[in-house]
Amino acid sequence: MYAVIVSGGKQYRVAEGDVLKVEKIVAEEGATINIEHVLMVADGDQIQVGAPYLANGNVTATIKSHGRGEKIKIVKMRRRKHYRKRTGHRQSYTELQITGISG
C-alpha cells in the first residue's frame, strides 16, 4: 500500500515505514502529525484518486528530526563592471517516518 501526498508544495510517494525529508514542519521531535493532503492511495489493484485531494485520505507520520541541508553557493557576477557577490543558502528540513496510511 502506498500514497501520494503533498507537503511543502512538493509531491511524495510514501509507504508505511518510509523515511523522507520534507520542508520544515513546525512541531516537536517525536510528535505524531496527520497529513491530510493525500492525492492518491493505492492498495494492490484498488486505486483511489482525489479531485484534488481524497476526502477520507489520511497519512500519519512521526517527526524523527529537524536539520539543515548542505550549503548551496550562489555567485553573481557582471563582467567588466567590477561586480561580484557571493552568498550561500542552507534549506531547513524535517525528517518524517510514515507510520500509517488510510483512505
CORHU-V578555 format. One record per pair of residues at least 12 apart in sequence whose ideal C-beta (glycine too) atoms are under 6 Angstrom apart, sorted by the first residue. I is the first residue (numbers start at 1). J is the second residue. D is the distance in Angstrom with one decimal. If there is no record, write none. Layout:
# CORHU-V578555
I/J/D  I/J/D
This chain:
# CORHU-V578555
1/43/4.5  1/101/5.6  2/15/4.4  2/42/5.6  3/38/5.5  3/41/4.8  3/59/5.5  3/101/4.9  4/39/4.5  4/40/4.3  5/35/5.1  5/38/5.5  5/59/5.5  6/37/4.1  7/22/4.4  8/22/5.5  8/23/2.8  14/98/4.8  16/98/5.7  18/98/4.8  19/97/5.0  20/96/5.8  21/93/4.5  21/95/5.4  22/94/5.7  22/96/6.0  24/92/4.1  24/94/5.3  25/94/4.5  27/63/5.6  29/63/5.5  29/65/6.0  31/63/5.3  32/62/5.4  33/61/5.6  34/58/5.8  34/60/5.6  35/59/4.4  37/53/5.7  38/54/4.8  38/57/3.1  38/59/5.9  38/103/6.0  41/57/5.6  41/103/3.8  48/103/6.0  54/103/5.2  56/103/5.6  57/103/3.7  58/102/5.0  59/101/5.4  60/99/5.0  60/100/4.3  61/96/4.3  61/98/5.2  62/97/5.0  62/99/5.5  64/95/4.4  64/97/5.3  65/95/4.7  66/94/5.5  67/93/5.8  68/90/4.4  68/92/5.4  69/90/5.8  69/91/4.7  71/88/4.7  71/90/5.2  72/89/5.0  73/88/5.5  74/87/4.8
